[in-house]
Amino acid sequence: MAVNLTITPEAEKAFEALSQDKRADYVRISAGQACGCGRIGYQMHWETERHADDEVLPAPGLTLLVDQDSQPLLDGSIIDYKKEALSEGFYISNPNAPAGCGCGGH
């Protein structure tokens, strides 16, 4: 399955800056159920190994990896980078994922 992933211009600039201080060869993006309500949680971390079933996605200065289980959950997602007064970082959103949470846990 090919993952349809959009990287905003802000995220591209952030990946380029991140590539100047690489801690590993890859950045792994993963997705999974965050709780019993069906909400999807996303993670990004440095990765030293590429697995045979990983989807490989180019980003400015970096290579992104998406494991086979995360591919359908990330399909259609948007990676953005936001810098606000009290927070800064990458944000992953998926307009195709169910919205809201009925469990009251978040």
LOSEMI-590578 format. One record per atom (N, C-alpha, C, O): residue number from 1; residue in one letter; atom name; x, y, z. Coordinates in nm, 2 decimals. Each point is the difference from the previous one (the first is absolute). Layout:
N
+------+------+------+--------+--------+--------+
! resi ! resn ! name !   east !  north !     up !
+------+------+------+--------+--------+--------+
!  NUM !    A !   CA !      X !      Y !      Z !
...
+------+------+------+--------+--------+--------+
//
This chain:
106
+------+------+------+--------+--------+--------+
! resi ! resn ! name !   east !  north !     up !
+------+------+------+--------+--------+--------+
!    1 !    M !    N !   0.08 !  -0.12 !   0.00 !
!    1 !    M !   CA !  -0.08 !   0.12 !   0.00 !
!    1 !    M !    C !   0.09 !   0.12 !   0.00 !
!    1 !    M !    O !   0.09 !   0.02 !   0.08 !
!    2 !    A !    N !  -0.12 !   0.07 !  -0.17 !
!    2 !    A !   CA !   0.08 !   0.13 !   0.00 !
!    2 !    A !    C !  -0.08 !   0.10 !   0.09 !
!    2 !    A !    O !  -0.12 !   0.02 !  -0.01 !
!    3 !    V !    N !   0.19 !   0.04 !   0.10 !
!    3 !    V !   CA !  -0.05 !   0.10 !   0.09 !
!    3 !    V !    C !  -0.01 !   0.13 !  -0.06 !
!    3 !    V !    O !   0.10 !   0.06 !  -0.05 !
!    4 !    N !    N !  -0.22 !   0.00 !   0.05 !
!    4 !    N !   CA !  -0.02 !   0.14 !  -0.05 !
!    4 !    N !    C !   0.02 !   0.09 !   0.12 !
!    4 !    N !    O !  -0.09 !   0.01 !   0.08 !
!    5 !    L !    N !   0.20 !   0.06 !  -0.07 !
!    5 !    L !   CA !   0.04 !   0.08 !   0.11 !
!    5 !    L !    C !   0.04 !   0.14 !  -0.05 !
!    5 !    L !    O !   0.08 !   0.01 !  -0.09 !
!    6 !    T !    N !  -0.14 !   0.09 !   0.14 !
!    6 !    T !   CA !   0.03 !   0.14 !  -0.04 !
!    6 !    T !    C !   0.09 !   0.06 !   0.11 !
!    6 !    T !    O !  -0.03 !   0.00 !   0.12 !
!    7 !    I !    N !   0.14 !   0.07 !  -0.17 !
!    7 !    I !   CA !   0.09 !   0.07 !   0.09 !
!    7 !    I !    C !  -0.01 !   0.15 !  -0.03 !
!    7 !    I !    O !   0.03 !   0.04 !  -0.12 !
!    8 !    T !    N !  -0.08 !   0.04 !   0.21 !
!    8 !    T !   CA !  -0.01 !   0.14 !  -0.02 !
!    8 !    T !    C !   0.13 !   0.07 !  -0.02 !
!    8 !    T !    O !   0.11 !  -0.06 !   0.04 !
!    9 !    P !    N !  -0.10 !   0.17 !  -0.10 !
!    9 !    P !   CA !   0.12 !   0.08 !  -0.02 !
!    9 !    P !    C !   0.07 !   0.02 !   0.13 !
!    9 !    P !    O !   0.12 !   0.00 !   0.01 !
!   10 !    E !    N !  -0.20 !   0.03 !   0.10 !
!   10 !    E !   CA !   0.06 !   0.02 !   0.13 !
!   10 !    E !    C !   0.07 !  -0.12 !   0.05 !
!   10 !    E !    O !   0.11 !   0.01 !   0.06 !
!   11 !    A !    N !  -0.17 !  -0.13 !  -0.08 !
!   11 !    A !   CA !   0.06 !  -0.12 !   0.05 !
!   11 !    A !    C !   0.12 !  -0.04 !  -0.09 !
!   11 !    A !    O !   0.10 !  -0.05 !   0.05 !
!   12 !    E !    N !  -0.10 !   0.09 !  -0.18 !
!   12 !    E !   CA !   0.12 !  -0.03 !  -0.08 !
!   12 !    E !    C !   0.12 !   0.08 !   0.05 !
!   12 !    E !    O !   0.11 !  -0.05 !   0.01 !
!   13 !    K !    N !  -0.14 !   0.18 !   0.03 !
!   13 !    K !   CA !   0.11 !   0.08 !   0.05 !
!   13 !    K !    C !   0.05 !  -0.06 !   0.14 !
!   13 !    K !    O !   0.12 !   0.00 !   0.02 !
!   14 !    A !    N !  -0.21 !  -0.05 !   0.06 !
!   14 !    A !   CA !   0.04 !  -0.06 !   0.13 !
!   14 !    A !    C !   0.08 !  -0.13 !  -0.02 !
!   14 !    A !    O !   0.10 !  -0.02 !   0.07 !
!   15 !    F !    N !  -0.14 !  -0.06 !  -0.17 !
!   15 !    F !   CA !   0.08 !  -0.12 !  -0.03 !
!   15 !    F !    C !   0.14 !   0.04 !  -0.05 !
!   15 !    F !    O !   0.09 !  -0.07 !   0.04 !
!   16 !    E !    N !  -0.09 !   0.17 !  -0.12 !
!   16 !    E !   CA !   0.13 !   0.04 !  -0.06 !
!   16 !    E !    C !   0.09 !   0.05 !   0.12 !
!   16 !    E !    O !   0.12 !  -0.04 !   0.00 !
!   17 !    A !    N !  -0.17 !   0.11 !   0.09 !
!   17 !    A !   CA !   0.08 !   0.05 !   0.12 !
!   17 !    A !    C !   0.04 !  -0.12 !   0.09 !
!   17 !    A !    O !   0.11 !  -0.01 !   0.05 !
!   18 !    L !    N !  -0.20 !  -0.09 !  -0.04 !
!   18 !    L !   CA !   0.02 !  -0.12 !   0.08 !
!   18 !    L !    C !   0.11 !  -0.08 !  -0.06 !
!   18 !    L !    O !   0.08 !  -0.06 !   0.07 !
!   19 !    S !    N !  -0.07 !   0.06 !  -0.20 !
!   19 !    S !   CA !   0.10 !  -0.08 !  -0.07 !
!   19 !    S !    C !   0.14 !   0.05 !   0.03 !
!   19 !    S !    O !   0.10 !  -0.07 !  -0.02 !
!   20 !    Q !    N !  -0.08 !   0.19 !   0.06 !
!   20 !    Q !   CA !   0.13 !   0.06 !   0.04 !
!   20 !    Q !    C !   0.06 !  -0.06 !   0.12 !
!   20 !    Q !    O !   0.12 !   0.01 !   0.03 !
!   21 !    D !    N !  -0.21 !  -0.08 !   0.05 !
!   21 !    D !   CA !   0.04 !  -0.06 !   0.13 !
!   21 !    D !    C !  -0.05 !  -0.14 !   0.01 !
!   21 !    D !    O !  -0.07 !  -0.03 !   0.10 !
!   22 !    K !    N !   0.09 !  -0.05 !  -0.20 !
!   22 !    K !   CA !  -0.05 !  -0.14 !  -0.01 !
!   22 !    K !    C !   0.04 !  -0.08 !   0.12 !
!   22 !    K !    O !   0.12 !   0.00 !   0.04 !
!   23 !    R !    N !  -0.21 !  -0.07 !   0.02 !
!   23 !    R !   CA !   0.03 !  -0.09 !   0.11 !
!   23 !    R !    C !   0.00 !  -0.15 !  -0.05 !
!   23 !    R !    O !   0.04 !  -0.09 !   0.07 !
!   24 !    A !    N !  -0.10 !   0.07 !  -0.19 !
!   24 !    A !   CA !   0.00 !  -0.13 !  -0.06 !
!   24 !    A !    C !  -0.03 !   0.02 !  -0.15 !
!   24 !    A !    O !  -0.01 !   0.11 !  -0.05 !
!   25 !    D !    N !   0.01 !  -0.22 !  -0.02 !
!   25 !    D !   CA !  -0.02 !   0.00 !  -0.15 !
!   25 !    D !    C !  -0.14 !   0.03 !  -0.04 !
!   25 !    D !    O !  -0.03 !   0.06 !  -0.11 !
!   26 !    Y !    N !  -0.07 !  -0.09 !   0.20 !
!   26 !    Y !   CA !  -0.14 !   0.01 !  -0.04 !
!   26 !    Y !    C !  -0.08 !   0.07 !   0.11 !
!   26 !    Y !    O !   0.04 !   0.01 !   0.11 !
!   27 !    V !    N !  -0.16 !   0.03 !  -0.15 !
!   27 !    V !   CA !  -0.10 !   0.05 !   0.10 !
!   27 !    V !    C !  -0.12 !  -0.09 !  -0.03 !
!   27 !    V !    O !  -0.06 !  -0.01 !  -0.11 !
!   28 !    R !    N !   0.02 !  -0.07 !   0.22 !
!   28 !    R !   CA !  -0.12 !  -0.09 !  -0.02 !
!   28 !    R !    C !  -0.12 !   0.07 !   0.05 !
!   28 !    R !    O !  -0.01 !   0.07 !   0.11 !
!   29 !    I !    N !  -0.10 !  -0.08 !  -0.19 !
!   29 !    I !   CA !  -0.13 !   0.06 !   0.03 !
!   29 !    I !    C !  -0.09 !  -0.12 !   0.03 !
!   29 !    I !    O !  -0.01 !  -0.09 !  -0.09 !
!   30 !    S !    N !  -0.05 !   0.08 !   0.20 !
!   30 !    S !   CA !  -0.09 !  -0.11 !   0.03 !
!   30 !    S !    C !  -0.14 !   0.05 !   0.05 !
!   30 !    S !    O !  -0.01 !   0.11 !   0.05 !
!   31 !    A !    N !  -0.09 !  -0.20 !  -0.07 !
!   31 !    A !   CA !  -0.13 !   0.04 !   0.05 !
!   31 !    A !    C !  -0.06 !  -0.13 !   0.06 !
!   31 !    A !    O !   0.03 !  -0.11 !  -0.04 !
!   32 !    G !    N !  -0.12 !   0.13 !   0.14 !
!   32 !    G !   CA !  -0.07 !  -0.11 !   0.06 !
!   32 !    G !    C !  -0.11 !   0.05 !   0.08 !
!   32 !    G !    O !  -0.02 !   0.12 !   0.02 !
!   33 !    Q !    N !  -0.07 !  -0.21 !   0.03 !
!   33 !    Q !   CA !  -0.11 !   0.04 !   0.08 !
!   33 !    Q !    C !   0.05 !   0.05 !   0.13 !
!   33 !    Q !    O !   0.08 !  -0.06 !   0.07 !
!   34 !    A !    N !  -0.13 !   0.18 !  -0.04 !
!   34 !    A !   CA !   0.05 !   0.07 !   0.13 !
!   34 !    A !    C !  -0.08 !  -0.05 !   0.12 !
!   34 !    A !    O !   0.05 !   0.01 !   0.11 !
!   35 !    C !    N !  -0.17 !  -0.05 !  -0.13 !
!   35 !    C !   CA !  -0.08 !  -0.06 !   0.11 !
!   35 !    C !    C !  -0.12 !  -0.08 !  -0.06 !
!   35 !    C !    O !   0.00 !  -0.02 !  -0.12 !
!   36 !    G !    N !  -0.08 !  -0.03 !   0.20 !
!   36 !    G !   CA !  -0.11 !  -0.08 !  -0.05 !
!   36 !    G !    C !  -0.11 !   0.07 !  -0.08 !
!   36 !    G !    O !  -0.08 !  -0.07 !  -0.06 !
!   37 !    C !    N !   0.09 !   0.20 !   0.05 !
!   37 !    C !   CA !  -0.11 !   0.07 !  -0.07 !
!   37 !    C !    C !   0.03 !   0.01 !  -0.15 !
!   37 !    C !    O !  -0.09 !   0.05 !  -0.07 !
!   38 !    G !    N !   0.21 !  -0.09 !   0.03 !
!   38 !    G !   CA !   0.03 !   0.00 !  -0.14 !
!   38 !    G !    C !   0.08 !   0.12 !  -0.05 !
!   38 !    G !    O !   0.04 !   0.01 !  -0.11 !
!   39 !    R !    N !  -0.01 !   0.08 !   0.21 !
!   39 !    R !   CA !   0.09 !   0.11 !  -0.04 !
!   39 !    R !    C !   0.14 !  -0.05 !  -0.04 !
!   39 !    R !    O !   0.05 !  -0.09 !   0.06 !
!   40 !    I !    N !   0.00 !   0.15 !  -0.16 !
!   40 !    I !   CA !   0.13 !  -0.03 !  -0.05 !
!   40 !    I !    C !   0.11 !   0.09 !   0.06 !
!   40 !    I !    O !  -0.02 !   0.12 !   0.00 !
!   41 !    G !    N !   0.13 !  -0.18 !   0.05 !
!   41 !    G !   CA !   0.11 !   0.07 !   0.05 !
!   41 !    G !    C !   0.12 !  -0.01 !  -0.09 !
!   41 !    G !    O !   0.01 !  -0.10 !  -0.07 !
!   42 !    Y !    N !   0.07 !   0.20 !   0.06 !
!   42 !    Y !   CA !   0.11 !   0.01 !  -0.10 !
!   42 !    Y !    C !   0.13 !   0.02 !   0.08 !
!   42 !    Y !    O !   0.00 !   0.07 !   0.10 !
!   43 !    Q !    N !   0.11 !  -0.13 !  -0.15 !
!   43 !    Q !   CA !   0.13 !   0.02 !   0.05 !
!   43 !    Q !    C !   0.10 !   0.02 !  -0.11 !
!   43 !    Q !    O !  -0.01 !  -0.06 !  -0.10 !
!   44 !    M !    N !   0.12 !   0.13 !   0.13 !
!   44 !    M !   CA !   0.11 !   0.02 !  -0.08 !
!   44 !    M !    C !   0.12 !  -0.02 !   0.08 !
!   44 !    M !    O !   0.01 !   0.06 !   0.11 !
!   45 !    H !    N !   0.09 !  -0.14 !  -0.16 !
!   45 !    H !   CA !   0.13 !  -0.01 !   0.08 !
!   45 !    H !    C !   0.11 !  -0.04 !  -0.10 !
!   45 !    H !    O !  -0.03 !  -0.05 !  -0.11 !
!   46 !    W !    N !   0.15 !   0.07 !   0.16 !
!   46 !    W !   CA !   0.12 !  -0.04 !  -0.08 !
!   46 !    W !    C !   0.00 !  -0.15 !  -0.01 !
!   46 !    W !    O !  -0.03 !  -0.07 !   0.10 !
!   47 !    E !    N !   0.08 !   0.02 !  -0.21 !
!   47 !    E !   CA !   0.00 !  -0.15 !  -0.02 !
!   47 !    E !    C !   0.13 !  -0.03 !  -0.07 !
!   47 !    E !    O !   0.04 !   0.07 !  -0.10 !
!   48 !    T !    N !   0.03 !  -0.18 !   0.14 !
!   48 !    T !   CA !   0.13 !  -0.04 !  -0.06 !
!   48 !    T !    C !  -0.02 !  -0.11 !  -0.10 !
!   48 !    T !    O !   0.08 !  -0.02 !  -0.09 !
!   49 !    E !    N !  -0.19 !  -0.05 !   0.10 !
!   49 !    E !   CA !  -0.02 !  -0.12 !  -0.09 !
!   49 !    E !    C !  -0.13 !   0.02 !  -0.09 !
!   49 !    E !    O !  -0.10 !   0.05 !   0.04 !
!   50 !    R !    N !   0.12 !  -0.09 !  -0.16 !
!   50 !    R !   CA !  -0.12 !  -0.01 !  -0.10 !
!   50 !    R !    C !  -0.04 !  -0.14 !  -0.01 !
!   50 !    R !    O !   0.08 !  -0.09 !  -0.02 !
!   51 !    H !    N !  -0.21 !   0.06 !   0.03 !
!   51 !    H !   CA !  -0.05 !  -0.13 !  -0.02 !
!   51 !    H !    C !  -0.05 !  -0.02 !  -0.14 !
!   51 !    H !    O !  -0.03 !   0.09 !  -0.07 !
!   52 !    A !    N !   0.02 !  -0.22 !   0.03 !
!   52 !    A !   CA !  -0.03 !  -0.03 !  -0.14 !
!   52 !    A !    C !  -0.14 !   0.05 !  -0.04 !
!   52 !    A !    O !  -0.03 !   0.04 !  -0.11 !
!   53 !    D !    N !  -0.07 !  -0.04 !   0.21 !
!   53 !    D !   CA !  -0.13 !   0.04 !  -0.03 !
!   53 !    D !    C !  -0.03 !   0.15 !   0.02 !
!   53 !    D !    O !  -0.11 !   0.05 !  -0.01 !
!   54 !    D !    N !   0.21 !   0.03 !   0.04 !
!   54 !    D !   CA !  -0.01 !   0.14 !   0.02 !
!   54 !    D !    C !  -0.03 !   0.08 !  -0.13 !
!   54 !    D !    O !   0.06 !  -0.04 !  -0.10 !
!   55 !    E !    N !  -0.15 !   0.13 !   0.11 !
!   55 !    E !   CA !  -0.02 !   0.10 !  -0.11 !
!   55 !    E !    C !   0.11 !   0.11 !   0.02 !
!   55 !    E !    O !   0.01 !   0.05 !   0.11 !
!   56 !    V !    N !   0.06 !  -0.02 !  -0.22 !
!   56 !    V !   CA !   0.11 !   0.10 !   0.01 !
!   56 !    V !    C !  -0.05 !   0.12 !  -0.07 !
!   56 !    V !    O !  -0.04 !   0.00 !  -0.11 !
!   57 !    L !    N !   0.04 !   0.11 !   0.19 !
!   57 !    L !   CA !  -0.05 !   0.13 !  -0.06 !
!   57 !    L !    C !   0.11 !   0.11 !   0.02 !
!   57 !    L !    O !   0.06 !   0.01 !   0.10 !
!   58 !    P !    N !  -0.02 !   0.05 !  -0.21 !
!   58 !    P !   CA !   0.10 !   0.11 !   0.01 !
!   58 !    P !    C !  -0.06 !   0.12 !   0.06 !
!   58 !    P !    O !  -0.11 !   0.04 !  -0.02 !
!   59 !    A !    N !   0.20 !   0.03 !   0.10 !
!   59 !    A !   CA !  -0.03 !   0.13 !   0.05 !
!   59 !    A !    C !   0.13 !   0.08 !  -0.01 !
!   59 !    A !    O !   0.11 !  -0.06 !  -0.01 !
!   60 !    P !    N !  -0.12 !   0.19 !   0.01 !
!   60 !    P !   CA !   0.12 !   0.08 !  -0.02 !
!   60 !    P !    C !   0.11 !  -0.03 !   0.10 !
!   60 !    P !    O !  -0.01 !   0.02 !   0.12 !
!   61 !    G !    N !   0.12 !  -0.08 !  -0.17 !
!   61 !    G !   CA !   0.11 !  -0.04 !   0.09 !
!   61 !    G !    C !  -0.01 !  -0.12 !   0.08 !
!   61 !    G !    O !   0.09 !  -0.04 !   0.07 !
!   62 !    L !    N !  -0.21 !  -0.03 !  -0.07 !
!   62 !    L !   CA !  -0.02 !  -0.12 !   0.08 !
!   62 !    L !    C !  -0.08 !  -0.10 !  -0.08 !
!   62 !    L !    O !  -0.05 !   0.03 !  -0.11 !
!   63 !    T !    N !   0.05 !  -0.15 !   0.16 !
!   63 !    T !   CA !  -0.08 !  -0.11 !  -0.05 !
!   63 !    T !    C !  -0.10 !  -0.04 !   0.11 !
!   63 !    T !    O !   0.04 !  -0.03 !   0.11 !
!   64 !    L !    N !  -0.17 !   0.03 !  -0.15 !
!   64 !    L !   CA !  -0.10 !  -0.04 !   0.10 !
!   64 !    L !    C !  -0.04 !  -0.15 !  -0.03 !
!   64 !    L !    O !   0.00 !  -0.04 !  -0.11 !
!   65 !    L !    N !  -0.03 !  -0.03 !   0.22 !
!   65 !    L !   CA !  -0.04 !  -0.14 !  -0.01 !
!   65 !    L !    C !  -0.14 !  -0.01 !   0.06 !
!   65 !    L !    O !  -0.03 !   0.06 !   0.11 !
!   66 !    V !    N !  -0.05 !  -0.14 !  -0.17 !
!   66 !    V !   CA !  -0.14 !  -0.03 !   0.06 !
!   66 !    V !    C !  -0.01 !  -0.15 !  -0.01 !
!   66 !    V !    O !   0.01 !  -0.06 !  -0.10 !
!   67 !    D !    N !  -0.03 !   0.00 !   0.22 !
!   67 !    D !   CA !  -0.02 !  -0.15 !   0.01 !
!   67 !    D !    C !  -0.13 !  -0.04 !  -0.06 !
!   67 !    D !    O !  -0.09 !   0.08 !  -0.02 !
!   68 !    Q !    N !   0.08 !  -0.21 !  -0.01 !
!   68 !    Q !   CA !  -0.11 !  -0.06 !  -0.07 !
!   68 !    Q !    C !  -0.13 !   0.02 !   0.07 !
!   68 !    Q !    O !  -0.11 !   0.03 !  -0.06 !
!   69 !    D !    N !   0.11 !  -0.04 !   0.19 !
!   69 !    D !   CA !  -0.12 !   0.01 !   0.08 !
!   69 !    D !    C !  -0.05 !   0.15 !   0.01 !
!   69 !    D !    O !  -0.12 !   0.02 !   0.01 !
!   70 !    S !    N !   0.21 !   0.07 !  -0.02 !
!   70 !    S !   CA !  -0.03 !   0.15 !   0.01 !
!   70 !    S !    C !  -0.05 !   0.05 !  -0.14 !
!   70 !    S !    O !  -0.07 !   0.11 !   0.00 !
!   71 !    Q !    N !   0.11 !  -0.17 !  -0.11 !
!   71 !    Q !   CA !  -0.03 !   0.05 !  -0.13 !
!   71 !    Q !    C !  -0.15 !   0.03 !  -0.02 !
!   71 !    Q !    O !  -0.03 !   0.11 !  -0.05 !
!   72 !    P !    N !  -0.06 !  -0.20 !   0.08 !
!   72 !    P !   CA !  -0.14 !   0.04 !  -0.03 !
!   72 !    P !    C !  -0.05 !   0.11 !   0.10 !
!   72 !    P !    O !  -0.09 !   0.08 !  -0.04 !
!   73 !    L !    N !   0.14 !  -0.07 !   0.16 !
!   73 !    L !   CA !  -0.04 !   0.10 !   0.09 !
!   73 !    L !    C !   0.06 !   0.14 !  -0.03 !
!   73 !    L !    O !  -0.06 !   0.10 !   0.04 !
!   74 !    L !    N !   0.17 !  -0.10 !  -0.11 !
!   74 !    L !   CA !   0.06 !   0.13 !  -0.04 !
!   74 !    L !    C !  -0.04 !   0.05 !  -0.14 !
!   74 !    L !    O !   0.03 !   0.11 !  -0.04 !
!   75 !    D !    N !  -0.09 !  -0.20 !  -0.04 !
!   75 !    D !   CA !  -0.04 !   0.04 !  -0.13 !
!   75 !    D !    C !  -0.09 !   0.12 !   0.00 !
!   75 !    D !    O !  -0.10 !   0.00 !   0.07 !
!   76 !    G !    N !   0.14 !   0.10 !  -0.15 !
!   76 !    G !   CA !  -0.08 !   0.12 !   0.00 !
!   76 !    G !    C !   0.04 !   0.10 !   0.10 !
!   76 !    G !    O !  -0.06 !   0.11 !   0.01 !
!   77 !    S !    N !   0.16 !  -0.14 !   0.07 !
!   77 !    S !   CA !   0.04 !   0.09 !   0.11 !
!   77 !    S !    C !   0.08 !   0.12 !  -0.05 !
!   77 !    S !    O !   0.05 !   0.00 !  -0.11 !
!   78 !    I !    N !  -0.05 !   0.10 !   0.20 !
!   78 !    I !   CA !   0.08 !   0.13 !  -0.03 !
!   78 !    I !    C !   0.10 !   0.01 !   0.11 !
!   78 !    I !    O !  -0.04 !   0.00 !   0.12 !
!   79 !    I !    N !   0.16 !   0.02 !  -0.15 !
!   79 !    I !   CA !   0.11 !   0.03 !   0.10 !
!   79 !    I !    C !   0.02 !   0.15 !  -0.01 !
!   79 !    I !    O !   0.04 !   0.05 !  -0.11 !
!   80 !    D !    N !  -0.05 !   0.02 !   0.22 !
!   80 !    D !   CA !   0.02 !   0.14 !   0.01 !
!   80 !    D !    C !   0.09 !   0.03 !   0.11 !
!   80 !    D !    O !   0.03 !  -0.08 !   0.08 !
!   81 !    Y !    N !   0.03 !   0.20 !  -0.08 !
!   81 !    Y !   CA !   0.08 !   0.05 !   0.11 !
!   81 !    Y !    C !  -0.05 !   0.13 !   0.04 !
!   81 !    Y !    O !  -0.02 !   0.09 !  -0.08 !
!   82 !    K !    N !   0.00 !  -0.08 !   0.21 !
!   82 !    K !   CA !  -0.06 !   0.13 !   0.06 !
!   82 !    K !    C !   0.09 !   0.05 !   0.11 !
!   82 !    K !    O !   0.06 !  -0.07 !   0.08 !
!   83 !    K !    N !  -0.04 !   0.20 !  -0.09 !
!   83 !    K !   CA !   0.08 !   0.07 !   0.11 !
!   83 !    K !    C !  -0.09 !   0.10 !   0.06 !
!   83 !    K !    O !  -0.03 !   0.10 !  -0.07 !
!   84 !    E !    N !  -0.02 !  -0.12 !   0.19 !
!   84 !    E !   CA !  -0.09 !   0.09 !   0.07 !
!   84 !    E !    C !   0.07 !   0.04 !   0.13 !
!   84 !    E !    O !   0.11 !  -0.04 !   0.04 !
!   85 !    A !    N !  -0.18 !   0.13 !   0.03 !
!   85 !    A !   CA !   0.06 !   0.06 !   0.12 !
!   85 !    A !    C !   0.04 !  -0.10 !   0.10 !
!   85 !    A !    O !   0.11 !   0.01 !   0.06 !
!   86 !    L !    N !  -0.19 !  -0.12 !  -0.03 !
!   86 !    L !   CA !   0.04 !  -0.09 !   0.10 !
!   86 !    L !    C !   0.03 !  -0.14 !  -0.05 !
!   86 !    L !    O !   0.02 !  -0.09 !   0.08 !
!   87 !    S !    N !  -0.02 !   0.07 !  -0.21 !
!   87 !    S !   CA !   0.03 !  -0.13 !  -0.06 !
!   87 !    S !    C !   0.06 !   0.01 !  -0.13 !
!   87 !    S !    O !  -0.03 !   0.09 !  -0.08 !
!   88 !    E !    N !   0.11 !  -0.19 !   0.04 !
!   88 !    E !   CA !   0.06 !  -0.01 !  -0.13 !
!   88 !    E !    C !   0.03 !  -0.14 !  -0.03 !
!   88 !    E !    O !   0.04 !  -0.08 !   0.08 !
!   89 !    G !    N !  -0.08 !   0.04 !  -0.20 !
!   89 !    G !   CA !   0.03 !  -0.14 !  -0.04 !
!   89 !    G !    C !  -0.08 !  -0.04 !  -0.12 !
!   89 !    G !    O !  -0.08 !   0.07 !  -0.06 !
!   90 !    F !    N !   0.10 !  -0.20 !   0.02 !
!   90 !    F !   CA !  -0.07 !  -0.06 !  -0.11 !
!   90 !    F !    C !  -0.14 !  -0.04 !   0.05 !
!   90 !    F !    O !  -0.02 !  -0.05 !   0.11 !
!   91 !    Y !    N !  -0.08 !   0.06 !  -0.20 !
!   91 !    Y !   CA !  -0.14 !  -0.04 !   0.02 !
!   91 !    Y !    C !  -0.04 !  -0.08 !  -0.11 !
!   91 !    Y !    O !   0.02 !   0.03 !  -0.12 !
!   92 !    I !    N !  -0.08 !  -0.15 !   0.15 !
!   92 !    I !   CA !  -0.06 !  -0.08 !  -0.10 !
!   92 !    I !    C !  -0.15 !   0.00 !   0.01 !
!   92 !    I !    O !  -0.05 !  -0.03 !   0.11 !
!   93 !    S !    N !  -0.02 !   0.05 !  -0.22 !
!   93 !    S !   CA !  -0.14 !   0.00 !   0.00 !
!   93 !    S !    C !  -0.05 !  -0.08 !  -0.12 !
!   93 !    S !    O !   0.07 !   0.00 !  -0.10 !
!   94 !    N !    N !  -0.18 !  -0.07 !   0.12 !
!   94 !    N !   CA !  -0.05 !  -0.08 !  -0.10 !
!   94 !    N !    C !  -0.15 !   0.03 !  -0.02 !
!   94 !    N !    O !  -0.08 !  -0.04 !   0.09 !
!   95 !    P !    N !   0.04 !   0.11 !  -0.20 !
!   95 !    P !   CA !  -0.14 !   0.04 !  -0.02 !
!   95 !    P !    C !  -0.09 !  -0.13 !  -0.02 !
!   95 !    P !    O !  -0.12 !   0.01 !   0.00 !
!   96 !    N !    N !   0.18 !  -0.12 !  -0.03 !
!   96 !    N !   CA !  -0.07 !  -0.12 !  -0.03 !
!   96 !    N !    C !  -0.03 !  -0.08 !   0.13 !
!   96 !    N !    O !  -0.08 !  -0.10 !   0.00 !
!   97 !    A !    N !   0.15 !   0.13 !   0.11 !
!   97 !    A !   CA !  -0.02 !  -0.07 !   0.13 !
!   97 !    A !    C !  -0.13 !   0.05 !   0.07 !
!   97 !    A !    O !  -0.04 !   0.11 !  -0.02 !
!   98 !    P !    N !  -0.02 !  -0.20 !   0.10 !
!   98 !    P !   CA !  -0.11 !   0.04 !   0.07 !
!   98 !    P !    C !   0.03 !   0.11 !   0.10 !
!   98 !    P !    O !   0.11 !   0.00 !   0.06 !
!   99 !    A !    N !  -0.20 !   0.10 !  -0.05 !
!   99 !    A !   CA !   0.03 !   0.12 !   0.09 !
!   99 !    A !    C !  -0.06 !  -0.03 !   0.13 !
!   99 !    A !    O !  -0.10 !  -0.08 !   0.02 !
!  100 !    G !    N !   0.15 !   0.15 !   0.08 !
!  100 !    G !   CA !  -0.06 !   0.00 !   0.13 !
!  100 !    G !    C !   0.04 !  -0.13 !   0.08 !
!  100 !    G !    O !   0.06 !  -0.09 !  -0.05 !
!  101 !    C !    N !  -0.10 !   0.09 !   0.17 !
!  101 !    C !   CA !   0.03 !  -0.11 !   0.09 !
!  101 !    C !    C !  -0.12 !  -0.01 !   0.10 !
!  101 !    C !    O !  -0.04 !   0.10 !   0.07 !
!  102 !    G !    N !  -0.02 !  -0.22 !  -0.06 !
!  102 !    G !   CA !  -0.11 !  -0.02 !   0.08 !
!  102 !    G !    C !   0.03 !  -0.05 !   0.14 !
!  102 !    G !    O !  -0.08 !  -0.02 !   0.08 !
!  103 !    C !    N !   0.21 !  -0.01 !  -0.06 !
!  103 !    C !   CA !   0.04 !  -0.06 !   0.13 !
!  103 !    C !    C !   0.03 !   0.10 !   0.11 !
!  103 !    C !    O !   0.00 !  -0.04 !   0.12 !
!  104 !    G !    N !   0.01 !   0.17 !  -0.16 !
!  104 !    G !   CA !   0.03 !   0.10 !   0.10 !
!  104 !    G !    C !   0.14 !   0.00 !   0.05 !
!  104 !    G !    O !   0.03 !   0.07 !   0.10 !
!  105 !    G !    N !   0.06 !  -0.15 !  -0.16 !
!  105 !    G !   CA !   0.13 !  -0.01 !   0.05 !
!  105 !    G !    C !   0.10 !   0.10 !  -0.05 !
!  105 !    G !    O !   0.11 !   0.01 !   0.04 !
!  106 !    H !    N !  -0.16 !   0.07 !  -0.14 !
!  106 !    H !   CA !   0.09 !   0.11 !  -0.06 !
!  106 !    H !    C !  -0.07 !   0.12 !  -0.04 !
!  106 !    H !    O !   0.05 !   0.09 !  -0.05 !
+------+------+------+--------+--------+--------+
//
